[in-house]
Amino acid sequence: MVKIEAVIKPFKLTEVQEALVGAGVQGMTLTEVKGFGRQKGHVELYRGAEYRVDFVPKLLLVVVVPEARAGEVVEAIASAAHTGKIGDGKIFLSKVDDVLRIRTGEKGLQAL
C-alpha cells in the first residue's frame, strides 16, 4: 500500500476530489494547512498598504491506495490540481506496511 499526500491550492479541491472519485478512491482525509515553498510567500495590497503573506493557505489531502493503483491516483491528482502557475503544490508518496479498520478489525487491503 502507498500513502499519497498532496499539497494543493484550495480552489482546486473540487476538481481533485472528482478526479479521485473517478479513479476509484473510496476515502480521503483533508486538512487546511499553511506553508511556503520556493515563492517564500508574497506581498498583497490592502487599503493602500502593502503587507507580506509569509505562509500561503493550502490543503493537504491524504489517501492510501494499493501499490498497483498509486500511479493512476497520482496522475489524477496532478492533472486536476495543475494550473501551470507557481505554488501548484507537491505530491509525496510513502510506503504503508499495514492498516487496521478499528470498527471491524479488518487489516491490509480489506481495511481500505
C-alpha positions as a printed NumPy array, in Angstrom:
array([[  0.   ,   0.   ,   0.   ],
       [  1.041,   3.577,  -0.643],
       [  0.133,   6.729,   1.267],
       [ -0.233,   9.691,  -1.087],
       [ -0.056,  13.158,   0.449],
       [ -0.851,  16.042,  -1.883],
       [ -0.479,  19.731,  -1.066],
       [ -2.825,  21.617,  -3.393],
       [ -4.363,  25.059,  -3.906],
       [ -7.715,  25.339,  -2.092],
       [ -9.714,  26.346,  -5.169],
       [ -8.68 ,  23.106,  -6.933],
       [-10.279,  20.865,  -4.286],
       [-13.497,  20.094,  -6.171],
       [-11.611,  19.131,  -9.335],
       [ -9.153,  16.948,  -7.397],
       [-11.961,  15.287,  -5.432],
       [-13.88 ,  14.498,  -8.632],
       [-10.711,  13.095, -10.225],
       [-10.086,  10.861,  -7.193],
       [-13.667,   9.568,  -7.153],
       [-13.311,   8.92 , -10.895],
       [-10.118,   6.973, -10.189],
       [-11.984,   4.78 ,  -7.689],
       [-10.614,   6.242,  -4.454],
       [-13.133,   5.461,  -1.712],
       [-11.933,   7.788,   1.02 ],
       [ -9.621,  10.677,   1.765],
       [ -8.551,  12.929,   4.592],
       [ -8.315,  16.682,   4.136],
       [ -6.533,  19.253,   6.308],
       [ -6.259,  23.017,   5.903],
       [ -2.586,  23.947,   6.13 ],
       [ -0.319,  26.94 ,   5.536],
       [  3.202,  26.947,   4.203],
       [  5.617,  28.228,   1.644],
       [  7.893,  26.794,  -0.972],
       [ 10.221,  28.459,  -3.403],
       [  7.963,  31.505,  -3.696],
       [  8.535,  32.335,   0.029],
       [  5.075,  33.897,   0.35 ],
       [  4.007,  37.062,  -1.44 ],
       [  3.12 ,  40.736,  -0.967],
       [ -0.521,  41.859,  -1.033],
       [ -2.142,  45.274,  -1.03 ],
       [ -4.958,  46.079,   1.42 ],
       [ -6.463,  49.579,   1.646],
       [ -3.36 ,  51.068,   0.121],
       [ -0.945,  49.358,   2.497],
       [  1.369,  46.55 ,   1.46 ],
       [  1.771,  43.572,   3.725],
       [  3.673,  40.344,   3.392],
       [  1.945,  36.952,   3.463],
       [  4.66 ,  34.519,   4.549],
       [  2.514,  31.394,   4.759],
       [  0.204,  30.65 ,   1.852],
       [ -3.05 ,  28.735,   2.568],
       [ -3.08 ,  25.227,   1.057],
       [ -4.903,  21.937,   1.52 ],
       [ -3.23 ,  18.66 ,   2.483],
       [ -5.025,  15.677,   1.002],
       [ -4.138,  12.159,   2.207],
       [ -5.21 ,   8.877,   0.599],
       [ -3.94 ,   5.313,   0.958],
       [ -4.244,   3.053,  -2.081],
       [ -2.959,  -0.349,  -3.218],
       [  0.531,  -0.065,  -4.687],
       [ -0.704,  -1.102,  -8.144],
       [ -3.06 ,   1.917,  -8.272],
       [ -0.651,   4.562,  -6.938],
       [  0.483,   5.798, -10.357],
       [ -3.081,   6.256, -11.592],
       [ -4.094,   8.153,  -8.439],
       [ -1.006,  10.397,  -8.526],
       [ -1.718,  11.232, -12.174],
       [ -5.358,  12.038, -11.354],
       [ -4.304,  14.432,  -8.583],
       [ -1.534,  16.027, -10.639],
       [ -3.705,  16.683, -13.686],
       [ -6.655,  18.009, -11.654],
       [ -4.508,  20.274,  -9.425],
       [ -2.372,  21.676, -12.264],
       [ -2.678,  25.382, -13.109],
       [  0.783,  25.936, -14.54 ],
       [  1.448,  28.729, -12.071],
       [  3.846,  28.821,  -9.143],
       [  2.51 ,  27.176,  -5.991],
       [  0.556,  24.35 ,  -7.633],
       [  1.781,  22.077,  -4.831],
       [  3.557,  18.787,  -4.333],
       [  2.693,  15.094,  -4.084],
       [  4.523,  12.807,  -1.648],
       [  4.412,   9.003,  -1.674],
       [  5.241,   6.772,   1.305],
       [  5.078,   3.017,   1.758],
       [  2.437,   1.791,   4.211],
       [  3.184,  -1.548,   5.87 ],
       [ -0.264,  -2.222,   7.282],
       [ -3.626,  -0.667,   8.111],
       [ -6.341,  -1.615,  10.593],
       [-10.018,  -0.649,  10.38 ],
       [-10.912,  -0.009,  14.005],
       [-14.633,  -0.779,  13.693],
       [-14.295,  -4.263,  12.135],
       [-10.737,  -5.283,  12.876],
       [-10.026,  -5.797,   9.154],
       [ -6.376,  -5.471,   8.153],
       [ -4.436,  -4.77 ,   4.984],
       [ -6.183,  -4.067,   1.69 ],
       [ -9.565,  -5.135,   3.131],
       [ -9.337,  -2.231,   5.596],
       [ -9.071,   0.371,   2.838]])
